Amino acid sequence: MTILPEFSLETKRLSIRHFAPDDLDDFVALCADSEVLRYVDDGTTLPRSEVARWIKVCQQKYAERGYGTSAVFEKSTGNFIGYCGVVRAPGNDFDELIYVFHRSAWGQGYASEAGRAMLGYVFARSSLSKIYATIYADNHTSRKVADKLGMTVEKINDPDGRPVVFYVISRDTFRDA
């Protein structure tokens, strides 16, 4: 068993921490909602076994890099409302900000709040000069979040018939925001 350093971020309304095995049921419920996962990878829901594997991968990344996908909780209720993190997807040569929230948490500014906290945390603890966000062009809500975070469009790509917008923020731009 790997003992991980304590990690938590607190914002005005959110508590963010590393995923733990005890989070499996909450994470499974999030990943079973097809509307929530519509813009994640290929949009398919994830079975319990895959979510359990994801938690193990997250814990490995925390140990190796000090950051990854983290659980997000609403401070006022203590409820798990989603995840946010900076990850490097297989096959990519860049790190990207990701966030997914339960529908009940949509429209409340949680993605911007968690995203800002996570960007600050990762820039402070890594040597990354840039962090990206890969967003489907028709995901207007996530594109607004990237704009609010000070990210700018670097390019638009259409690898498989579905346009993807690559947003980026540099360490210096984030620091100046």
Stockholm file with secondary structure:
# STOCKHOLM 1.0

chainA/1-177         MTILPEFSLETKRLSIRHFAPDDLDDFVALCADSEVLRYVDDGTTLPRSEVARWIKVCQQKYAERGYGTSAVFEKSTGNFIGYCGVVRAPGNDFDELIYVFHRSAWGQGYASEAGRAMLGYVFARSSLSKIYATIYADNHTSRKVADKLGMTVEKINDPDGRPVVFYVISRDTFRDA
#=GR chainA/1-177 SS CCCCCCCEEECSSEEEEECCGGGHHHHHHHHTCTTTTTTSTTSCCCCHHHHHHHHHHHHHHHHHHSCCEEEEEETTTCCEEEEEEEECCTTCSSCEEEEEECGGGTTSSHHHHHHHHHHHHHHHHSCCSEEEEEEETTCHHHHHHHHHTTCEEEEEECTTSSCEEEEEEEHHHHHHC
#=GC SS_cons         CCCCCCCEEECSSEEEEECCGGGHHHHHHHHTCTTTTTTSTTSCCCCHHHHHHHHHHHHHHHHHHSCCEEEEEETTTCCEEEEEEEECCTTCSSCEEEEEECGGGTTSSHHHHHHHHHHHHHHHHSCCSEEEEEEETTCHHHHHHHHHTTCEEEEEECTTSSCEEEEEEEHHHHHHC
//
